[in-house]
Amino acid sequence: MPAAVLFLIFVLLLVIAIPVSITLGITSVLPSIFDPSFTVGAKYLIRAMFGGLDSFPLLAVPMFVLSGIIMAKGGISKKLFNVFAYFLGRFTAGMPCAVIVTCLFYGAISGSAPATVAAVGSMTIPILTSLGYNLTFSTAIVAVAGGLGVIIPPSIPFIMYGMASGASVSNLFLAGIIPGLMIGFLLMLYAIYHCKRFGEDKEKIHAEVSQLHEKGLLRVLKESFFALLSPVIILGCIYTGIASPTEAAVISVFYAFLISLLVYRSIHLRDIWGIFVEAIRTFTPILFILAASTAFSRVLTLMQVPQTVSTFILENFHSPVAILLVINAFLLLVGMVMDTTPAILILTPILLPIVKAIGVDPVQFGVIMVVNLAIGFVTPPIGVNLFVASSLTEVPVMSIAKKAMPMIALFLVALLLITFIPALSIGIL
């Protein structure tokens, strides 16, 4: 079966709303059905699926999912927001900027963009609207800033890319710091521009910030100390060599439980069962996608798709700049129609040899790929962040997307800088 036909069937199955995991499974077995001489049979595919799940780094994913849910239930995002609102609230666009910084910090806890949107948005969007900010603007800024959750370490997509490419997960985490901070800074610049153009209700904002200032800095920091400490512990364990990313993920689960149960007392023992159920429901679809995408990637390798695509691009585009622009455009399109996990696992073996051939570091390419797919979180038709944010506020998805367009444009500016200035992602390695 020609590879082009296989990809056409893959796209058609996605268009008719067949679940991604089932689509991957169907397209994995089609070559052996239509071509009896094809060496991959059902037994091989099943072994490939189980082999793809037998991975120590992969254990970090359910642990970070569980940790993020515990901290969301424990009100960690609210305590983080109070600290940043205390310092930024009196400036122009101070409260939207506090939301963006909260997304940065929460992303360093959960490693997931949708989890960041859900945890931060459910708490901050009502606050912003009560202060007079437009509901659609408030929803859009949380949806876009939530994308920072997959760029700021720890990041679940970086773990997936590390599995697919063999790159060091710790180096990928480190490489995501500067790009994440840069994108957060650009989003804050847009928030300032928006608030200067459309105005703010200074009286309401002053009243809200004054309540925090009446508490005093020491009390606000005391209430938020353990929330602020969580990303320090997680990342500190990784970069000091105390723990691997997987072990740090387990540490984050125990830390979240202890702080939420014993310090903040925001969850109770009776809540634990429901938290585990929610974590399993969140991770199980990812697990099926992982297994099926591993089998699909093995089939593509045996069909020599990576070599074919690599040869086509390198023969038709001779400039490294042109090749990187083509790959970025392709990843942006993929991010619009496919979830991050299967996109990374399927495309990394195809695209990595191409960028290596033009001298791009695998760690830098990992950042480029994840930033591209992070933009996909806020672009229709998939746009997971858009749907999560819409479910919180009932603002139509397309209205959020329209309001988010200037922020997406800034994301694209950051992407180009990351692509053509390697020091932004690998300069501190």
N, C-alpha and C positions, 0 to 999 in steps of 0.2 A: 504494500500500500504506500503510495507517495506521501511524503510528510505534509505537503500542502493540503491534501485531502483530509488527512488526520486533523490538522489544525482547523480546517473549515468545519468539520463535524464538531470539534471541541467548541468553537464559537457558537454554532447553531444550537447546541445543547444548552449553553449558558443563556442564549437569547430566549429560549422557550422556558426558562426558569427551572431547569433541572439543577438540583443542589450541586455545588462545586465538587464535593467529594465523590458523588455518584458519577458526575461528568468525567472526572479524572479516571475513575475505575473503568468506565465504558471505553474510553479512548485508549486505555492501556491494553485492553484485550483485543481490540479490533484488528491490529496488524496480524496477530496469530490466527484469527478467524478467517481473514480474507487471503492470507498467504501461509499455507501449511508449512512451507520451508522456513518460515521465520522462527528463530531459535528460542523465542520467549514463549513459554507455556504458562498455564494457570498456576502450577506449582512454583515456578520461578517467581511469578508476580507476588504470590502470597508470602514467599520467603523474603522478597524485597520489602514488602510492606512491614512485616514484623521486624526485619533488620533495620529499617529506617527509624523505628520507634525505640530500638534498643540503643539508647544514647544517653550518656551521663549529662552532657550539657543541656539536653532537652528537658530534663527534670526541672530546670530553672523556670520554665514557662508556667506550669501549673502552680508552682510555688509563688511566683510573682503575681499571678492572677488571684490566688487566695489572699496574699498579703494586701493587694490593692482593695479587695472587697472588705476585708476586716477594717482597714483604715477608713474606707468610705463609711461603713456602718458606725465606726467609732468617732466620726466627726473631725477627723484630722484636718480636712480641707478648710473647715471653718476656723480652726485655730491658726492655721497658716495664713489665711486671708487677713485675720485681725492684725497680725504683725505687720504685714506689708501695707495695709490700709492705714495703720498708725503712722508710718513713715511717709507714705506717698499721698495720702488722702487730701491734703491741703493744696497740692499742686494741681495745675490744669490737667485734666484727664487722669487724676491720681487714682480714682477708684477703678476705672477700666485697666489701668496699668497694674494695679494691685492684683486684679484678676489674672492678668497675663503672667505675672511673677508667681502667683499661686499655682498656675498650670505648670510652670517650669519645675517648681519644687515637687508638686504632686506627681509629675511625670518621672521624677527621680525616685519615687516610691513605688509606683504601680507598674511602670514600663509599658503601659498600654494607652493608646490615644482614646478609644471609646470609654475606657474606665476613667480617664482624666476628665473627659467632657461630662460624664454622668456625675462623678463625685463633686467636681468644682462647680459645674453648671447648676445642679439642683440647689446649691446653697447660695451662689453669687448672683445668678440671674434675678431672683426676687429682690435682692438687695439693690442691684443696679436700677431696676425698674421703679422701686420705691423711692429712689433718689432722683427720678425724673428722666433717666436715660431711656431712649427708644427701645422697645422690646425686641424688635428685629435686630438692631445693632448689638444689643446685649447678648442675644443668642448667637449671632454670627461671630462675635469676638471670642466667645467661649469655644465655639465649634472649631475655629481656626487655631486658636492658641492650644487647644487640646491636642493638635497634631504634634506639638512639641514633646508629648509623652512618649513618642517612639524615637525621638532624636536624642533627647537628654538621657544619659545612662541612669539606671539599667534599662535596656530596651529589648523587648521580646523580638522585634524584627532583626535586631543585630545578632541575637542568639541564633535565629534561623539562618541568617546569612553566614555566620560562622560555621554552622553545621554543613551548609551547602558548599562553602568555598575552602574550608580548612583554615581560614584566617583566625587569629587569636581574638576571642570574645573580649578579653580585657582590653586589648588594643583598640577594638571597635568602640567599646564604651568610652575610652579616653578620647578617641577621635571625634565622638559626637558632642563633646562639651562645647567647644568654640562655635560650631555651626548652630547648635541649639540656642546658645546665648545671643548670637548675632541675629537669628530670626526673631527671637523674643524682643530684642532691641528695636528691630524694624517695625514690629507690630505695635510697640509702644509709641513710636514716632507717628504711626498712622492714627492711633487713638488720640494723641495730642492734636494732630491736624483736624480730625473729625470734631473734637470737642470745641476747638477754637472756631470752626466754621459754623457749627450748629448750636453752640452754647451749652451751658450746664446750669443746673439749679444750685447755685452756690449756697443758698440758705439751707437747703435740706442736707447737702453734703457736709457743710460745716457742723450742723447739729449731730450728724452721725459720727463724724470724726471726733467731735468734742467728747462724746460718750467714752470713746476709747482713751482719749487723753486724760479724762477724769480718773480713769482707772490707774493711770500712771504707767510709765514704760516698764518698770520692774514687774508689775503685776501682769501686764500683757505678755512679757517675755517668759515669766514664770508659768503662765497658763499654756504657752505654746512651746515651751522648751523641748519637751519630748517629741513633739511633732517635727520641730526643726532638726532635731538630732537624728531622726530616722534615716534621711539620705546620707548623712555623714557616716553613720554606722555601716550602712549597706556598701557604699562606695569605698569607705576606709578599709573595710575588711578585704575588699578585692585588691586595692592598689598597694596595701601594705604586705600582701602575700599571706595574710592570716587565713583567707578562705578563697576558694574558687567562686566564680559567678553563681554556680549551682548551690554551693554551700552558703553563700551570702543570701541567696533567695530563701533558703530554709531559715536562716537567722532572722530575716525580715518578718517571716510568718510568726515566729515565737515572740519577737519584739512587739509586733502589732497586737498579738493576743494579750501579752502582759500589760502593755500600756493601756489598751482599751478596757481590759477587765479590772486591773488593780489600781491604775493611776487616775485615768479620766472616768472610769466606771460608766462608760457610755454604751457598753454592751454587757449582757449578762450571760450566764451559763446556758440559759434556755435558748439564747440566740445562736449558739454555736452550730447546732444541727442545720438551721436554715442557711447559715453562711457557707457551710460545706456543700449543701445542695446547690446553692447558687454558683459556687466555684466549679462544681462538676458540670453543671449545665453550660457554663461559659466555656470550659476547656474541652469538653467532649467533641464538639464540632471541629475544633482545631486539630484534635487528635486524629479524627477520620481524614481530614484534609492532608495532614502530614503523611499518613500511611499511604494514601492514594497518590499523592504527588511524588513520593519516593519511587513508587512503581512506574509512574509516568515518565519521570526523569531517566530511569534506567532504559525504558523503551526508546526514548528520544536519543539516548547515547548510542544504543545498538543500531538505530537507524541512521547514525552519523549526522543528526541534525545540527549539533553544535559546530562541527567542522564545516558543514554546508553553509550555514549562516555566516560563520566567520570568514570563509573564503569569499562569499558574495560581497560582504561589506568592505573587506580589505581590498578587493579588486575594483570596486566601483567608487570608493571614497579613499583618497590617498592622503589627505591632510588629517592629522590627529584631531584638529579642531572640528572638522566636518564630521568625523566619525563620532566624536563625543556628543555633538549636537544631535546627530541622528539617533544615537542611543538614548539620549535624554528625551527626545520627542517620543520615541517608542515607549519608554517607561512611563511617561506621562499618560499616554493613551491606555496602556495596560492598567495603570492605577485607577483610571476612570471606570473600568469594567470588571476588575478582578480584585479580590481581597489580597492583602499584603502577604500572608503566609504562602499560599500557592504560587503567587507571582515570584517571590524570592526563590523558592525551592525549584521552580521550573526554569526560570530565566538565568539564574546565576551560572549553571554549567554551560549555558549557551553564550552568554555575553562576556564572562570573565576571561576566556582565552583571547577574545578580541582586544579588550582593554590592556591585557598584559602585553600583547603584541605591539602596542603603541606606547608602552612604558608607564602605564598607570598603575600605581600601587594597589593591590587588592583591598587594603584597608580603606584607602580613599574612595575606591569604587563602591565599597559597602556603604559609605556615608552618602555618596551620590544616589545610589539605588534607594536607600531608605528615605532620603529627603524627597525624591521623586514620588515614591509611593505614599509618603505623608501628605503630599499635595492631593493625592487621590482620595484621601479621607474626607476632603471638603469639596470634591467636584462630582457633580451628577454623572452617570445615573446611580452608581453604587454609593459613594460618599457616606460611609458609615457614621462619621461624626455628625453629618447633617441630619441623619435620621434620629440619632440619639438626642441631639439638641432639640429637634422638632418634637420629639416625644415628651420633652420636659416642658415645652412652652406652647405646643400646638400651633406654632408658626409654620406655614407651609415650607416644605423643603426648598422649593425654587426661590421663595422670598429670602430665605437665609443665604442661599447660594449667590443671589444677586447682590445682597449687601456685603457678602464676603469677597467679592471680586477684587477690590483694591488690595485687600490683605493677601489674597492669592497671588496677585501680581508681585508683591514684595517677597513672597515665598520664592517666586521664580527668579527674582533678582539675586536672592541669596543662593539659589541653586547654581546659577551661572558663576558666581564668585567661588563657590565650593568646587565646581568642576574645573575651573581654570587657574585657581590659586591653591595648589596642593597644601601649602603651609597651613591653611585654615583648618584642615582636617588631620594632617599627619605631622604638623610642625612640632607638636609637643610630645610625640612618641619617642 
